[in-house]
């Protein structure tokens, strides 16, 4: 993810690309008929099997309060705003309490501090303690079980009980409760289960932790989880995982862009601090001005890939952080290179290796396969010019230990030839339509391209329909050139739509605590990945309006032809499709159509299915097909051909 003021491709500033250029008047005249010739029996090249995937990073509360469905905000009290909003004193008329951050005691070396709650007076009718408001509330549903846990100790053995209550913001009444009967004087983990009854589906709830008699309690790592995808312990949010599965992703690039680098070297993503028990994870500040719990750590990323059957694209820290801090190649860089080798071993090693054994200990006996290792992120921002040397050092070490490992560079380099080069684009729809032939003339003997981040910069918080048309136009050029562009991934992937939840827009998928929705661009990506063949045939288009873009793939085993075509103009486009190399088409043509009357129309959290694909058919006879492509539309036409 780029800085907030710079957009680029291979490090070239393209801020001017954000200028809106809808220019509707240019499309006021009826478009000339377009003729598309497809040589079905003449494939140009194969389609990359990893063409469409996902990029992720902790931005827009993508993990904490989002995909990672922890309900307790600031659970280890290390956020910079820990004493302002997240934890508040709860006391009644005759009950008294106060709290403070105690930096002298905690349950582990990683979590060596805690919150100290002192209750000076309390009773069963007037308890005192703490209130946590969660991530914009606690999203609760009726008849559902929530699992809680905490590390705690008391000033004297036998203090208790400590009550857990989920409470309605509107009525002040508890809707689910549990208690820890007694607290010991040594640090210990305690678990509880809370079950809701017939309650209103809402985010307007909060958590209360209370005592009914005086005493002092230290606590940290206070956690509450809803049911998770595939019932994984410390797993992911169900509806968001289902949304991601709907993208048909072939890979996941993790742990992300700026999140990998951090603002400073000391704030980089240190993978060894994100594995093992939660109590051994110290957490760290993210570059998007909030704290990361690191509950979604390295192993959880890989299990995410496992759950959605995705290939692993592992980004390793390359010695550069965003505030222009870097590590010089040579001796200074050696520890970081060794750390990357350890990280690959953690993912791929068996039980006989040091870090493979650690993964087994952490609960995953089977090794993973890492399809690609990416060294750094957007290193064209490094003004020191050190990336060439840094990349060479990582490249040589990784290739020596793992000769077959494919390696991605994040900026052009001369010292070594990377297997793949990562390319990022954030442009307007107009620029994407103008540049659909971007990859047509790329050197077929050079590094392959990973279009690791792209988005049409229109719409908020999620992409609008004009952005979806721009994304679709751009992807037609990517798909036609999938011998060069071997992978692509939209960014950012997720956004919490609550006030204060967004640091970047537009985004692909929006959500609050209870529901989620896909932007029009989400459906574009789903259709591109879900309807694709294994070969790109020869094709050519003549005529047509200035905002028509297309791609064609064929499926060798079935004879299917998939035509993806975009009309970025408001006027309809007459289309003639001429198929060569086949004797005909069996049955009607199937079509999936995404359409809106205005490019600024969109989906929202309150109207999530406003723009979705509509299925249809139209009759086909012979190998010459006529079809009308509506204004402001994207269509996938599926043809079943016969030889």
Phi, psi and omega in degrees: 000131182283171173295169186290349186239008186220134176234152192195170166220119188054039171082006179270121180301132181228038182303328180295343181291349182274357181292127181289132184223060183292318174044056183301328183299336180293341184253016187288337180271145178303136181285145176292154180298138178257141178241123180247116177261128181236118176271084189302324185269012181234082180289139176274319181191168178282159173272133178300128180291348179247030190295321185242124180211204186226146171246138181226148169203163178280096177211150180059028185054048180292324182261279182298123184080003181228248181300321175271103199274035172305133182264339180273120180276137180059054190291339176248011173058036180250358175295148182300336181255031189300329186260014186251309187236324192290314182243125182230148179289139176240117179210153182254189189305313182252007179258144181228144179202156171209163179215161179204164175277123178256111184271008186253350183215142178194170186280350183204172176295324180288319179248081186260019175220175186194175173262132182254114179257123177245117177258118184269332176203140181191162178210176180296328180272339179227077179287167178219152180170227185231152175237135175241128186269355177072192176272091183059040179102176177252109181286110183242151177232157180290149174052050180229146182258133179240137184253123181246157176203161177196157167257132184206161169208161182239166181286345176212146181297141176091005177292138178161181356281160172255118185267138170251128176223132168267123193236139177289130176295332186276320185255341184076006182264147178287137177248352175197140185215160175199168177213151169263112189301323184206142178250135177273176182268359176247155180298133180205149175272136177239146180235150178219163174231129179241135183234129179273155175259223181274083183247168176284136173291118186193161170264000187274059176225164176214171181254135173239132175244115189225154171248155178248008173210159183299151177163174179239132181232135171255138182212155173198173182049049177281123190223144174216126185236140169279179170302148185239166180299127182057022177057030177291137170292133184059038187267197187256162182290135190295307187293326179289323176295323177294322175298316181294321177299328179292349175276354181053049187286138177269340183205167171228125173267119184217161003276011172121191186273260181303329179299327176293316187279320189072163176294324182230158181304321181291346181250014178294168175284106179262099190300327182293341178267006181243011181246166179081190182302149180303326184291345178258012178253114187284351184070170178198156178288139176269164179283002182251029169069030167211168188269145178257129180287340185059021172294325172270089184259191187302313181295321179296325174299315182290325176290328172302313176300318180297317183295327181254012176056048181252151172285152180268124169246101190265117176268127179250147180297128188255009176096021178220133174238159200290339177273038176059036172258133180217164177252129181292139174302154181109217185300319182297329183276344186307315181299327181286324176294315178298323178297321178294320177297319177298321181295317177296320178295321178301320181285317193251346187285154176271184185293348180272355177260156183301307186275335171296320177297325178294320178297318177301315178299325181282357171113008180231090184298321185282134175288158175262165172251127179262113182291316181219147169246125179255127184266103177085198180202126174046050184287359172294344177284343182288107183286350180285342183072020186274352188297323181305313180288321180295316180299317181301320182293317176294315183303311184296318182292318181291316180295329179292316182277326182231079189303328183270000184289128176279136187234135182253133172262147182258004175205154177302136180228154178249339186291325180220158174264107179292155176291325183216147178243130182274129184236133182236139179220131171230101188229173172280163177301320181300317180294322180294318177298320181290341188240029183293346179260019185308315186265001185300323186251020177293149179295117180288349178259357179275186177299146172293164184247133168251109176278081193286339176212133173201156172187147170277124190274066179216129179108152179201137001282341178245166185298141176269186186289326176299321177295321179299320178294319177297316178299317181297317179300314180298318183291335175298319177292325176295312183294319178298333183248037184283008166277338178260309179272104186269343179211154175209149179205132179287154175206146350285159185278320191227152174210133171277120189277358176296152177303121182095355182273348187250130171249349185208142174214156001278169180229167189274316185233129178252154180199157163244202184288338188247328187228167180213163180206157176260138173289167173306325178295328176303315182288328174300311182295320179299318180290321178298316183281330184275340181235087184210143177267197181245000179224148172255115182274167173296139178202159178202142178240138173236152181074193179091165181282175184285352182236047174247131177222148184210162167212155180226135169228157178233151178254115186301316188287334185246344184078009180287147174242129178247114178254123175250126186219138186241136171239106181271008179255157179284345181267151179292157180234121174283135186228131173246124180252121182246110181266131176242153177085006175224158182270343180173189180234133179267130177073177179286160173285137174266143181222138171244122189238133173245123190213148172213160179276341183221142179291344179264002174290155187196178172262154180219173179296332179266346178222067192288338184247028182297317178237108180221160179297141177244128181275149176195181176218162168212149186291147179226135176225123179078203185251004177245118190240134175248139184207145176255121179265118184295160176294151182045067182212156171231129182230146169245116180255126181249122181241134175259111186261162174231146183286000000 
